[in-house]
Amino acid sequence: YGLFVGIFIYKTLTFRIMYDILQETVAGTSVVMIVVTCAGLYSWLGATVGLIDKVAAVLLGISENPVVILLMINIILLFAGMLLDAISIAYVFLPILAPIIVIFGWDPIWFGVMMTINMAIGQVTPPVAVNLFVGARISGLTMEQISRPAIPLIIASVIALVVITAFPGITLFLPRLLGMM
């Protein structure tokens, strides 16, 4: 729709501009796809050689207290979110975390919501801040200009993450109400 409006109604998109846009898109997408491919390969290789089970065992060897394990998982996912995109994080960490979820009897829906919030916070937190970078690029602002207004949102998201981690029932309320569990 936007393409149609830009070319035929506003007449601001020329074929030269479209070529430049497509070239930029392909370059950006290629980088993301290489990262996703490497993460998928790592996940497959880790499962094949048994590395994933060993990493999960190391995590469980640190503590058997679910609160400590959750705290460690949240910190690891936050740092991973600062450096990688969400799909790569899922490829790398879900195979490692799945056995831990089963061992502690955690609800997969709750854990998925918690993991998603962790990744979302990481995506807007420097040093990489992928989502802020995209926002700065689209808006024409610098990273410094767009980062400052994001700070209160990051703080609110961290508070929400703490509440959701501490009280899984909040996340599971609606699925239970709708009879999905």
C-alpha positions as a Markdown table, in Angstrom:
| # | Residue | x | y | z |
|---|---|---|---|---|
| 1 | Tyr | 0.0 | 0.0 | 0.0 |
| 2 | Gly | 2.8 | 2.4 | 1.0 |
| 3 | Leu | 4.6 | 1.6 | -2.3 |
| 4 | Phe | 1.5 | 2.3 | -4.3 |
| 5 | Val | 0.8 | 5.6 | -2.5 |
| 6 | Gly | 4.4 | 6.7 | -2.8 |
| 7 | Ile | 4.7 | 6.0 | -6.5 |
| 8 | Phe | 1.2 | 6.9 | -7.9 |
| 9 | Ile | -0.4 | 9.3 | -5.5 |
| 10 | Tyr | 2.3 | 11.4 | -4.0 |
| 11 | Lys | 4.8 | 10.7 | -6.8 |
| 12 | Thr | 7.7 | 10.9 | -4.4 |
| 13 | Leu | 9.1 | 7.5 | -5.1 |
| 14 | Thr | 11.1 | 7.1 | -8.3 |
| 15 | Phe | 12.5 | 3.9 | -9.6 |
| 16 | Arg | 16.0 | 5.1 | -8.6 |
| 17 | Ile | 14.9 | 5.7 | -5.0 |
| 18 | Met | 13.1 | 2.3 | -5.0 |
| 19 | Tyr | 16.4 | 0.6 | -6.2 |
| 20 | Asp | 18.3 | 2.3 | -3.4 |
| 21 | Ile | 15.7 | 1.3 | -0.8 |
| 22 | Leu | 15.7 | -2.3 | -2.0 |
| 23 | Gln | 19.5 | -2.5 | -2.1 |
| 24 | Glu | 19.7 | -1.2 | 1.5 |
| 25 | Thr | 17.0 | -3.7 | 2.6 |
| 26 | Val | 18.8 | -6.6 | 1.0 |
| 27 | Ala | 22.0 | -5.6 | 2.7 |
| 28 | Gly | 20.4 | -5.3 | 6.1 |
| 29 | Thr | 18.4 | -8.5 | 5.7 |
| 30 | Ser | 21.5 | -10.4 | 4.7 |
| 31 | Val | 23.3 | -9.5 | 7.9 |
| 32 | Val | 20.3 | -10.7 | 10.0 |
| 33 | Met | 19.9 | -13.9 | 8.0 |
| 34 | Ile | 23.6 | -14.7 | 8.5 |
| 35 | Val | 23.3 | -14.3 | 12.2 |
| 36 | Val | 20.1 | -16.4 | 12.3 |
| 37 | Thr | 21.8 | -19.1 | 10.2 |
| 38 | Cys | 24.8 | -19.2 | 12.5 |
| 39 | Ala | 22.4 | -19.4 | 15.5 |
| 40 | Gly | 20.5 | -22.2 | 13.9 |
| 41 | Leu | 23.7 | -24.1 | 13.1 |
| 42 | Tyr | 24.9 | -23.6 | 16.7 |
| 43 | Ser | 21.6 | -24.9 | 18.0 |
| 44 | Trp | 21.7 | -28.0 | 15.8 |
| 45 | Leu | 25.4 | -28.7 | 16.5 |
| 46 | Gly | 24.8 | -28.2 | 20.2 |
| 47 | Ala | 22.0 | -30.7 | 20.3 |
| 48 | Thr | 23.9 | -33.2 | 18.1 |
| 49 | Val | 27.1 | -33.3 | 20.2 |
| 50 | Gly | 25.3 | -33.0 | 23.6 |
| 51 | Leu | 26.6 | -29.6 | 24.4 |
| 52 | Ile | 23.1 | -28.3 | 25.2 |
| 53 | Asp | 22.5 | -30.9 | 27.9 |
| 54 | Lys | 25.9 | -30.1 | 29.4 |
| 55 | Val | 25.3 | -26.3 | 29.5 |
| 56 | Ala | 21.9 | -27.0 | 31.1 |
| 57 | Ala | 23.6 | -29.2 | 33.7 |
| 58 | Val | 26.1 | -26.5 | 34.5 |
| 59 | Leu | 23.3 | -24.0 | 35.1 |
| 60 | Leu | 21.6 | -26.4 | 37.4 |
| 61 | Gly | 24.9 | -27.2 | 39.1 |
| 62 | Ile | 25.2 | -23.6 | 40.2 |
| 63 | Ser | 22.0 | -23.7 | 42.2 |
| 64 | Glu | 18.9 | -25.8 | 42.6 |
| 65 | Asn | 17.0 | -22.8 | 43.9 |
| 66 | Pro | 14.5 | -21.8 | 41.1 |
| 67 | Val | 14.7 | -18.2 | 42.1 |
| 68 | Val | 18.4 | -18.1 | 41.6 |
| 69 | Ile | 18.1 | -19.9 | 38.3 |
| 70 | Leu | 15.4 | -17.5 | 37.1 |
| 71 | Leu | 17.5 | -14.5 | 38.1 |
| 72 | Met | 20.5 | -16.0 | 36.2 |
| 73 | Ile | 18.3 | -16.7 | 33.1 |
| 74 | Asn | 16.8 | -13.2 | 33.2 |
| 75 | Ile | 20.3 | -11.6 | 33.4 |
| 76 | Ile | 21.7 | -13.8 | 30.6 |
| 77 | Leu | 18.7 | -13.1 | 28.3 |
| 78 | Leu | 18.9 | -9.4 | 29.0 |
| 79 | Phe | 22.6 | -9.3 | 28.0 |
| 80 | Ala | 21.9 | -11.5 | 25.0 |
| 81 | Gly | 19.1 | -9.2 | 23.9 |
| 82 | Met | 21.6 | -6.3 | 24.0 |
| 83 | Leu | 23.8 | -8.0 | 21.4 |
| 84 | Leu | 21.6 | -10.3 | 19.2 |
| 85 | Asp | 18.2 | -10.2 | 17.6 |
| 86 | Ala | 15.3 | -12.1 | 19.2 |
| 87 | Ile | 15.2 | -15.0 | 16.7 |
| 88 | Ser | 18.9 | -15.8 | 17.2 |
| 89 | Ile | 18.4 | -15.7 | 21.0 |
| 90 | Ala | 15.6 | -18.1 | 20.7 |
| 91 | Tyr | 17.6 | -20.5 | 18.5 |
| 92 | Val | 20.6 | -20.4 | 20.9 |
| 93 | Phe | 18.9 | -20.4 | 24.3 |
| 94 | Leu | 15.6 | -22.3 | 24.0 |
| 95 | Pro | 17.3 | -25.7 | 23.5 |
| 96 | Ile | 19.4 | -25.0 | 26.6 |
| 97 | Leu | 16.5 | -23.7 | 28.7 |
| 98 | Ala | 13.8 | -26.2 | 27.6 |
| 99 | Pro | 15.1 | -29.0 | 29.9 |
| 100 | Ile | 15.4 | -26.5 | 32.8 |
| 101 | Ile | 11.7 | -25.4 | 32.2 |
| 102 | Val | 10.7 | -29.1 | 32.5 |
| 103 | Ile | 12.8 | -29.8 | 35.5 |
| 104 | Phe | 11.3 | -27.0 | 37.5 |
| 105 | Gly | 7.8 | -27.5 | 36.2 |
| 106 | Trp | 7.5 | -23.9 | 34.9 |
| 107 | Asp | 4.7 | -23.1 | 32.6 |
| 108 | Pro | 5.9 | -22.7 | 29.0 |
| 109 | Ile | 3.5 | -19.8 | 28.3 |
| 110 | Trp | 4.8 | -17.9 | 31.3 |
| 111 | Phe | 8.4 | -18.6 | 30.4 |
| 112 | Gly | 7.8 | -17.5 | 26.8 |
| 113 | Val | 6.3 | -14.2 | 27.9 |
| 114 | Met | 9.2 | -13.7 | 30.4 |
| 115 | Met | 11.7 | -14.5 | 27.7 |
| 116 | Thr | 10.1 | -12.2 | 25.2 |
| 117 | Ile | 10.0 | -9.3 | 27.6 |
| 118 | Asn | 13.7 | -9.9 | 28.3 |
| 119 | Met | 14.5 | -9.8 | 24.6 |
| 120 | Ala | 12.4 | -6.7 | 24.1 |
| 121 | Ile | 14.2 | -4.9 | 26.8 |
| 122 | Gly | 17.6 | -6.0 | 25.4 |
| 123 | Gln | 16.6 | -4.8 | 22.0 |
| 124 | Val | 16.3 | -1.2 | 23.2 |
| 125 | Thr | 19.2 | -1.2 | 25.5 |
| 126 | Pro | 22.7 | -0.1 | 24.4 |
| 127 | Pro | 25.4 | -1.1 | 23.4 |
| 128 | Val | 23.7 | -2.4 | 20.2 |
| 129 | Ala | 20.0 | -1.4 | 20.8 |
| 130 | Val | 18.8 | -2.8 | 17.5 |
| 131 | Asn | 15.3 | -1.4 | 17.8 |
| 132 | Leu | 16.6 | 2.1 | 18.8 |
| 133 | Phe | 18.9 | 2.0 | 15.9 |
| 134 | Val | 16.0 | 1.3 | 13.5 |
| 135 | Gly | 14.0 | 4.1 | 15.2 |
| 136 | Ala | 16.8 | 6.5 | 14.9 |
| 137 | Arg | 17.3 | 5.6 | 11.2 |
| 138 | Ile | 13.6 | 6.1 | 10.4 |
| 139 | Ser | 13.2 | 9.3 | 12.4 |
| 140 | Gly | 16.5 | 10.9 | 11.3 |
| 141 | Leu | 17.5 | 11.3 | 14.9 |
| 142 | Thr | 20.8 | 10.3 | 16.4 |
| 143 | Met | 21.1 | 7.4 | 18.8 |
| 144 | Glu | 21.7 | 9.9 | 21.7 |
| 145 | Gln | 18.6 | 11.8 | 20.8 |
| 146 | Ile | 16.4 | 8.7 | 20.7 |
| 147 | Ser | 18.0 | 6.9 | 23.7 |
| 148 | Arg | 17.1 | 9.4 | 26.4 |
| 149 | Pro | 13.3 | 9.2 | 26.0 |
| 150 | Ala | 13.6 | 5.4 | 26.0 |
| 151 | Ile | 15.1 | 5.3 | 29.5 |
| 152 | Pro | 11.7 | 5.6 | 31.4 |
| 153 | Leu | 10.2 | 2.9 | 29.1 |
| 154 | Ile | 13.2 | 0.6 | 29.8 |
| 155 | Ile | 12.8 | 1.1 | 33.6 |
| 156 | Ala | 9.0 | 0.4 | 33.3 |
| 157 | Ser | 9.7 | -2.7 | 31.3 |
| 158 | Val | 12.2 | -4.0 | 33.9 |
| 159 | Ile | 9.7 | -3.5 | 36.6 |
| 160 | Ala | 7.1 | -5.4 | 34.5 |
| 161 | Leu | 9.6 | -8.2 | 34.0 |
| 162 | Val | 10.3 | -8.4 | 37.8 |
| 163 | Val | 6.5 | -8.6 | 38.5 |
| 164 | Ile | 5.9 | -11.2 | 35.8 |
| 165 | Thr | 8.8 | -13.3 | 36.9 |
| 166 | Ala | 7.7 | -13.1 | 40.5 |
| 167 | Phe | 4.0 | -13.7 | 39.9 |
| 168 | Pro | 3.5 | -16.1 | 37.0 |
| 169 | Gly | -0.3 | -16.0 | 37.6 |
| 170 | Ile | -0.4 | -12.5 | 36.1 |
| 171 | Thr | 0.8 | -13.9 | 32.7 |
| 172 | Leu | -1.5 | -17.0 | 32.9 |
| 173 | Phe | -4.6 | -15.2 | 34.1 |
| 174 | Leu | -6.1 | -14.6 | 30.6 |
| 175 | Pro | -5.3 | -18.1 | 29.1 |
| 176 | Arg | -6.9 | -19.7 | 32.2 |
| 177 | Leu | -9.9 | -17.4 | 32.0 |
| 178 | Leu | -10.4 | -18.3 | 28.4 |
| 179 | Gly | -10.1 | -22.0 | 29.2 |
| 180 | Met | -6.9 | -22.4 | 27.2 |
| 181 | Met | -5.1 | -24.2 | 30.1 |
